[in-house]
Amino acid sequence: MGSKLSCGVSIHEEELEGKKVYVAECAELGISDFGESIDETLNNLKEAINLVLEEAPEKAELLENQEPLLITRLFL
């Protein structure tokens, strides 16, 4: 893959079996992963993305030349 790939990632906390974990989601590919720290979570998601791209290289075009995203929170 010659071009740079990027994806938007959202991270939130959840409780799993009484333990706090972080969940990261990549909306472009519809995948997520989790970990005990943000760094671990992002590394796990990156591994998952790489596995998806190995199995389905055509999905890489979903991650090419993406414009920066703005993620915010709305208070109602």
N, CA, C and O atoms as a GROMACS GRO file, in nm:
protein
  304
    1MET      N    1   0.084  -0.119   0.000
    1MET     CA    2   0.000   0.000   0.000
    1MET      C    3   0.088   0.124   0.000
    1MET      O    4   0.152   0.155   0.101
    2GLY      N    5   0.092   0.194  -0.110
    2GLY     CA    6   0.177   0.308  -0.121
    2GLY      C    7   0.122   0.433  -0.054
    2GLY      O    8   0.199   0.515  -0.005
    3SER      N    9  -0.010   0.448  -0.051
    3SER     CA   10  -0.066   0.568   0.008
    3SER      C   11  -0.087   0.550   0.157
    3SER      O   12  -0.095   0.438   0.208
    4LYS      N   13  -0.095   0.662   0.226
    4LYS     CA   14  -0.118   0.657   0.369
    4LYS      C   15  -0.265   0.629   0.395
    4LYS      O   16  -0.354   0.681   0.328
    5LEU      N   17  -0.288   0.546   0.493
    5LEU     CA   18  -0.424   0.512   0.533
    5LEU      C   19  -0.452   0.572   0.670
    5LEU      O   20  -0.362   0.583   0.754
    6SER      N   21  -0.576   0.611   0.691
    6SER     CA   22  -0.616   0.662   0.822
    6SER      C   23  -0.763   0.633   0.843
    6SER      O   24  -0.838   0.610   0.748
    7CYS      N   25  -0.803   0.633   0.969
    7CYS     CA   26  -0.944   0.613   0.999
    7CYS      C   27  -0.980   0.692   1.124
    7CYS      O   28  -0.895   0.722   1.208
    8GLY      N   29  -1.106   0.726   1.134
    8GLY     CA   30  -1.156   0.791   1.253
    8GLY      C   31  -1.174   0.686   1.362
    8GLY      O   32  -1.225   0.577   1.336
    9VAL      N   33  -1.134   0.719   1.483
    9VAL     CA   34  -1.146   0.626   1.595
    9VAL      C   35  -1.215   0.697   1.710
    9VAL      O   36  -1.177   0.807   1.748
   10SER      N   37  -1.316   0.631   1.764
   10SER     CA   38  -1.378   0.682   1.887
   10SER      C   39  -1.346   0.584   1.999
   10SER      O   40  -1.340   0.463   1.978
   11ILE      N   41  -1.325   0.639   2.118
   11ILE     CA   42  -1.289   0.558   2.235
   11ILE      C   43  -1.384   0.593   2.348
   11ILE      O   44  -1.413   0.710   2.373
   12HIS      N   45  -1.433   0.490   2.413
   12HIS     CA   46  -1.516   0.512   2.531
   12HIS      C   47  -1.487   0.402   2.634
   12HIS      O   48  -1.431   0.298   2.602
   13GLU      N   49  -1.528   0.429   2.758
   13GLU     CA   50  -1.509   0.332   2.865
   13GLU      C   51  -1.633   0.244   2.878
   13GLU      O   52  -1.745   0.290   2.858
   14GLU      N   53  -1.610   0.119   2.912
   14GLU     CA   54  -1.718   0.026   2.942
   14GLU      C   55  -1.674  -0.059   3.061
   14GLU      O   56  -1.557  -0.061   3.098
   15GLU      N   57  -1.770  -0.128   3.118
   15GLU     CA   58  -1.739  -0.222   3.224
   15GLU      C   59  -1.758  -0.362   3.167
   15GLU      O   60  -1.862  -0.394   3.110
   16LEU      N   61  -1.656  -0.446   3.185
   16LEU     CA   62  -1.659  -0.583   3.136
   16LEU      C   63  -1.623  -0.674   3.252
   16LEU      O   64  -1.511  -0.671   3.302
   17GLU      N   65  -1.718  -0.756   3.293
   17GLU     CA   66  -1.698  -0.848   3.405
   17GLU      C   67  -1.646  -0.774   3.528
   17GLU      O   68  -1.555  -0.820   3.596
   18GLY      N   69  -1.707  -0.659   3.557
   18GLY     CA   70  -1.671  -0.581   3.674
   18GLY      C   71  -1.542  -0.503   3.663
   18GLY      O   72  -1.494  -0.448   3.763
   19LYS      N   73  -1.484  -0.497   3.545
   19LYS     CA   74  -1.355  -0.430   3.524
   19LYS      C   75  -1.371  -0.322   3.419
   19LYS      O   76  -1.440  -0.342   3.319
   20LYS      N   77  -1.307  -0.207   3.440
   20LYS     CA   78  -1.313  -0.098   3.342
   20LYS      C   79  -1.221  -0.130   3.225
   20LYS      O   80  -1.105  -0.166   3.244
   21VAL      N   81  -1.276  -0.118   3.103
   21VAL     CA   82  -1.198  -0.134   2.981
   21VAL      C   83  -1.228  -0.017   2.888
   21VAL      O   84  -1.330   0.051   2.902
   22TYR      N   85  -1.139   0.005   2.795
   22TYR     CA   86  -1.158   0.106   2.692
   22TYR      C   87  -1.194   0.034   2.562
   22TYR      O   88  -1.135  -0.069   2.530
   23VAL      N   89  -1.290   0.088   2.489
   23VAL     CA   90  -1.332   0.031   2.362
   23VAL      C   91  -1.305   0.134   2.253
   23VAL      O   92  -1.349   0.249   2.264
   24ALA      N   93  -1.235   0.093   2.149
   24ALA     CA   94  -1.206   0.180   2.035
   24ALA      C   95  -1.281   0.126   1.914
   24ALA      O   96  -1.282   0.005   1.890
   25GLU      N   97  -1.343   0.215   1.838
   25GLU     CA   98  -1.420   0.176   1.721
   25GLU      C   99  -1.372   0.251   1.597
   25GLU      O  100  -1.348   0.372   1.601
   26CYS      N  101  -1.360   0.178   1.487
   26CYS     CA  102  -1.328   0.236   1.357
   26CYS      C  103  -1.455   0.228   1.273
   26CYS      O  104  -1.493   0.120   1.227
   27ALA      N  105  -1.521   0.341   1.254
   27ALA     CA  106  -1.650   0.344   1.185
   27ALA      C  107  -1.636   0.307   1.037
   27ALA      O  108  -1.725   0.243   0.981
   28GLU      N  109  -1.527   0.347   0.973
   28GLU     CA  110  -1.510   0.320   0.830
   28GLU      C  111  -1.513   0.170   0.799
   28GLU      O  112  -1.566   0.129   0.696
   29LEU      N  113  -1.457   0.090   0.889
   29LEU     CA  114  -1.452  -0.054   0.866
   29LEU      C  115  -1.555  -0.130   0.949
   29LEU      O  116  -1.576  -0.250   0.928
   30GLY      N  117  -1.618  -0.062   1.043
   30GLY     CA  118  -1.717  -0.127   1.127
   30GLY      C  119  -1.658  -0.229   1.224
   30GLY      O  120  -1.719  -0.332   1.252
   31ILE      N  121  -1.536  -0.199   1.275
   31ILE     CA  122  -1.474  -0.292   1.369
   31ILE      C  123  -1.437  -0.219   1.496
   31ILE      O  124  -1.424  -0.097   1.499
   32SER      N  125  -1.420  -0.296   1.602
   32SER     CA  126  -1.381  -0.240   1.731
   32SER      C  127  -1.293  -0.340   1.804
   32SER      O  128  -1.287  -0.457   1.769
   33ASP      N  129  -1.225  -0.290   1.906
   33ASP     CA  130  -1.144  -0.375   1.994
   33ASP      C  131  -1.135  -0.305   2.128
   33ASP      O  132  -1.177  -0.191   2.142
   34PHE      N  133  -1.080  -0.374   2.227
   34PHE     CA  134  -1.075  -0.316   2.361
   34PHE      C  135  -0.943  -0.350   2.429
   34PHE      O  136  -0.865  -0.432   2.381
   35GLY      N  137  -0.920  -0.283   2.542
   35GLY     CA  138  -0.801  -0.308   2.623
   35GLY      C  139  -0.815  -0.242   2.758
   35GLY      O  140  -0.912  -0.170   2.784
   36GLU      N  141  -0.718  -0.267   2.845
   36GLU     CA  142  -0.721  -0.212   2.980
   36GLU      C  143  -0.670  -0.069   2.987
   36GLU      O  144  -0.697   0.002   3.084
   37SER      N  145  -0.595  -0.025   2.886
   37SER     CA  146  -0.548   0.113   2.879
   37SER      C  147  -0.578   0.165   2.738
   37SER      O  148  -0.606   0.088   2.647
   38ILE      N  149  -0.571   0.296   2.723
   38ILE     CA  150  -0.595   0.354   2.591
   38ILE      C  151  -0.489   0.307   2.491
   38ILE      O  152  -0.521   0.274   2.377
   39ASP      N  153  -0.363   0.304   2.534
   39ASP     CA  154  -0.256   0.259   2.444
   39ASP      C  155  -0.278   0.114   2.401
   39ASP      O  156  -0.265   0.082   2.283
   40GLU      N  157  -0.311   0.027   2.496
   40GLU     CA  158  -0.336  -0.113   2.462
   40GLU      C  159  -0.455  -0.125   2.367
   40GLU      O  160  -0.451  -0.203   2.272
   41THR      N  161  -0.559  -0.047   2.393
   41THR     CA  162  -0.678  -0.049   2.310
   41THR      C  163  -0.646  -0.008   2.166
   41THR      O  164  -0.689  -0.074   2.072
   42LEU      N  165  -0.572   0.101   2.150
   42LEU     CA  166  -0.536   0.148   2.017
   42LEU      C  167  -0.446   0.047   1.945
   42LEU      O  168  -0.461   0.026   1.825
   43ASN      N  169  -0.352  -0.014   2.017
   43ASN     CA  170  -0.267  -0.116   1.956
   43ASN      C  171  -0.351  -0.236   1.912
   43ASN      O  172  -0.328  -0.291   1.804
   44ASN      N  173  -0.447  -0.277   1.995
   44ASN     CA  174  -0.534  -0.390   1.960
   44ASN      C  175  -0.618  -0.357   1.836
   44ASN      O  176  -0.636  -0.441   1.748
   45LEU      N  177  -0.670  -0.234   1.830
   45LEU     CA  178  -0.750  -0.194   1.714
   45LEU      C  179  -0.664  -0.190   1.588
   45LEU      O  180  -0.709  -0.232   1.481
   46LYS      N  181  -0.542  -0.140   1.601
   46LYS     CA  182  -0.452  -0.134   1.485
   46LYS      C  183  -0.424  -0.275   1.433
   46LYS      O  184  -0.422  -0.298   1.312
   47GLU      N  185  -0.403  -0.370   1.524
   47GLU     CA  186  -0.382  -0.510   1.483
   47GLU      C  187  -0.505  -0.564   1.412
   47GLU      O  188  -0.493  -0.630   1.309
   48ALA      N  189  -0.624  -0.534   1.466
   48ALA     CA  190  -0.749  -0.581   1.405
   48ALA      C  191  -0.765  -0.522   1.265
   48ALA      O  192  -0.806  -0.592   1.172
   49ILE      N  193  -0.734  -0.394   1.250
   49ILE     CA  194  -0.744  -0.330   1.118
   49ILE      C  195  -0.648  -0.395   1.020
   49ILE      O  196  -0.685  -0.424   0.906
   50ASN      N  197  -0.525  -0.419   1.064
   50ASN     CA  198  -0.427  -0.484   0.976
   50ASN      C  199  -0.473  -0.623   0.934
   50ASN      O  200  -0.452  -0.662   0.819
   51LEU      N  201  -0.535  -0.699   1.025
   51LEU     CA  202  -0.586  -0.831   0.991
   51LEU      C  203  -0.698  -0.822   0.888
   51LEU      O  204  -0.704  -0.901   0.794
   52VAL      N  205  -0.788  -0.724   0.906
   52VAL     CA  206  -0.896  -0.706   0.809
   52VAL      C  207  -0.838  -0.672   0.673
   52VAL      O  208  -0.883  -0.726   0.572
   53LEU      N  209  -0.739  -0.583   0.670
   53LEU     CA  210  -0.680  -0.543   0.542
   53LEU      C  211  -0.602  -0.656   0.476
   53LEU      O  212  -0.593  -0.661   0.353
   54GLU      N  213  -0.544  -0.747   0.556
   54GLU     CA  214  -0.478  -0.865   0.499
   54GLU      C  215  -0.579  -0.955   0.431
   54GLU      O  216  -0.555  -1.005   0.321
   55GLU      N  217  -0.692  -0.976   0.496
   55GLU     CA  218  -0.795  -1.066   0.444
   55GLU      C  219  -0.878  -1.003   0.332
   55GLU      O  220  -0.924  -1.073   0.241
   56ALA      N  221  -0.896  -0.872   0.337
   56ALA     CA  222  -0.977  -0.802   0.238
   56ALA      C  223  -0.907  -0.672   0.198
   56ALA      O  224  -0.949  -0.564   0.238
   57PRO      N  225  -0.799  -0.682   0.118
   57PRO     CA  226  -0.720  -0.564   0.082
   57PRO      C  227  -0.800  -0.456   0.010
   57PRO      O  228  -0.761  -0.339   0.012
   58GLU      N  229  -0.911  -0.493  -0.052
   58GLU     CA  230  -0.994  -0.393  -0.120
   58GLU      C  231  -1.055  -0.292  -0.022
   58GLU      O  232  -1.095  -0.183  -0.063
   59LYS      N  233  -1.062  -0.328   0.104
   59LYS     CA  234  -1.118  -0.236   0.204
   59LYS      C  235  -1.024  -0.119   0.234
   59LYS      O  236  -1.064  -0.021   0.296
   60ALA      N  237  -0.899  -0.130   0.190
   60ALA     CA  238  -0.802  -0.022   0.214
   60ALA      C  239  -0.850   0.108   0.150
   60ALA      O  240  -0.820   0.216   0.201
   61GLU      N  241  -0.923   0.099   0.039
   61GLU     CA  242  -0.969   0.222  -0.026
   61GLU      C  243  -1.066   0.300   0.063
   61GLU      O  244  -1.084   0.420   0.043
   62LEU      N  245  -1.129   0.234   0.160
   62LEU     CA  246  -1.215   0.304   0.255
   62LEU      C  247  -1.134   0.395   0.348
   62LEU      O  248  -1.189   0.486   0.410
   63LEU      N  249  -1.004   0.367   0.358
   63LEU     CA  250  -0.918   0.441   0.451
   63LEU      C  251  -0.821   0.536   0.381
   63LEU      O  252  -0.738   0.598   0.447
   64GLU      N  253  -0.829   0.548   0.249
   64GLU     CA  254  -0.738   0.634   0.175
   64GLU      C  255  -0.786   0.779   0.174
   64GLU      O  256  -0.906   0.806   0.161
   65ASN      N  257  -0.691   0.869   0.190
   65ASN     CA  258  -0.716   1.012   0.173
   65ASN      C  259  -0.838   1.064   0.249
   65ASN      O  260  -0.918   1.140   0.194
   66GLN      N  261  -0.852   1.024   0.370
   66GLN     CA  262  -0.964   1.071   0.451
   66GLN      C  263  -0.936   1.212   0.502
   66GLN      O  264  -0.825   1.244   0.544
   67GLU      N  265  -1.037   1.294   0.498
   67GLU     CA  266  -1.027   1.427   0.556
   67GLU      C  267  -1.031   1.414   0.709
   67GLU      O  268  -1.092   1.321   0.761
   68PRO      N  269  -0.968   1.507   0.780
   68PRO     CA  270  -0.976   1.503   0.926
   68PRO      C  271  -1.120   1.510   0.974
   68PRO      O  272  -1.203   1.577   0.913
   69LEU      N  273  -1.148   1.440   1.081
   69LEU     CA  274  -1.281   1.438   1.139
   69LEU      C  275  -1.288   1.528   1.260
   69LEU      O  276  -1.189   1.547   1.330
   70LEU      N  277  -1.405   1.581   1.285
   70LEU     CA  278  -1.431   1.653   1.408
   70LEU      C  279  -1.523   1.566   1.491
   70LEU      O  280  -1.634   1.534   1.450
   71ILE      N  281  -1.477   1.529   1.607
   71ILE     CA  282  -1.560   1.452   1.700
   71ILE      C  283  -1.585   1.539   1.820
   71ILE      O  284  -1.492   1.595   1.878
   72THR      N  285  -1.709   1.552   1.857
   72THR     CA  286  -1.746   1.638   1.968
   72THR      C  287  -1.858   1.573   2.048
   72THR      O  288  -1.905   1.465   2.011
   73ARG      N  289  -1.899   1.635   2.152
   73ARG     CA  290  -2.009   1.588   2.235
   73ARG      C  291  -2.115   1.697   2.239
   73ARG      O  292  -2.083   1.814   2.261
   74LEU      N  293  -2.240   1.658   2.217
   74LEU     CA  294  -2.352   1.751   2.229
   74LEU      C  295  -2.418   1.729   2.363
   74LEU      O  296  -2.448   1.616   2.400
   75PHE      N  297  -2.442   1.836   2.436
   75PHE     CA  298  -2.514   1.829   2.563
   75PHE      C  299  -2.656   1.873   2.540
   75PHE      O  300  -2.678   1.982   2.488
   76LEU      N  301  -2.753   1.793   2.577
   76LEU     CA  302  -2.893   1.821   2.554
   76LEU      C  303  -2.965   1.848   2.687
   76LEU      O  304  -3.085   1.874   2.688
   0.00000   0.00000   0.00000
